Amino acid sequence: MASAVTRPPRAPKAPQPSRASRAPRVHGRRRAGADPRRLPYLLIAPAALLMLGFIAYPVLSVFYYSLQDYNPTKPWRGGFAGFDNFVRIFTDDPNFWGTLTFSAKWVAVEVSLQLLFGLALALIVNQTFAGRALGRALVFSPWAVSGVLTSAIWVLLYNSQTGMTRYLADMGIGEYGTSWLSDTSTVFSAVVVADLWRGVPFFAILILADLQSVPKDLYEAAEVDGAGRLRQFLHITLPHLRDAIILSTLLRAVWEFNNVDLLYTLTGGGPAGETTTLPLYIANTSVDAHNFGYASALTTVAFVILLFCSMVYLRLSKFGGQSK
């Protein structure tokens, strides 16, 4: 009788996935292949493209008109001018060098004084005292006022009939009818004071925000080691504020260079062109003289100057290169 052959039991077959279970695997494989790091860029792409359109078009149009002889009041004289506008700027325009020199003086004086007073105010309102919230509100309030309203306020204050000079004359200081804005010896100081009132709070706000992030342990350790207030300020506070000071001075320098509204309202660039900055000269050339081609060339030169100075400043200051 033949012996029965024993066969090993067969392994159960793995269940075949149904169509419904296959679809999620394929879909999940596709989703896993997408890079999630691209999602933030896709979300901000519409806003970025919109901002790029609003920025790129004006910039490119300025570059285009800088190569044109464009005056809407004299269309028959328009046409391609090449680099004639730029040659005229550097060789046949004495106003350019004068306004550029005054712009450099204006930026240096304003930024230095605003930084000095802003740092002092930030250190004061950072202390604990009664009414600190009200003091901070009073310090920061000029920054919330628009440029047009600021100019109107100082126009009234400098008015020779109803402003400060009249009250000073009542006290025996100066003479009646004196106008600080029409005197070449006082006009620069007058506009500097007016712009200080608006610009100092900017530095105070940024510096105060950075002051509040300084660890208190550093000051306590310095006091234990016998360091006084001056040494604490020089070796703890200033190094911590380094990047904030560099960034705020750069931003404010660019804004002061492009300052037009205050000077235009107070002096209009006068008297005798004593307070005409390069942007104000550009505004007068385009709006008053309707020479948009030459004004665009001046704008291009101003843009290159600002870009070069900003790059040199950031390189020399080593912004962000040292840890606090």
ABEGO torsion letter per residue (X at the ends): XBBBBBBBBBBBBBBBBBAAAAAAAAAAAAAAABBAAAAAAAAAAAAAAAAAAAAAAAAAAAAAAAABBBBAABAAABEBAEAAAAAAAAAABAAAAAAAAAAAAAAAAAAAAAAAAAAAAAAAAABBBBGAAAAAAAAAAAAABBAAAAAAAAAAAABAAABAAAAAAAAGBEBBGBBAAABAAAAAAAAAAAAAAAAAAAAAAAAAAAAAABBAAAAAAAAAAGBBAAAAAAAAAAAAAAAAAAAAAAAAAAAAAABAAAAAAAAGGOBGGAABBAAAAAAAAAAAAGBAAAAAAAAAAAAAAAAAAAAAAAAAAGBGABBX
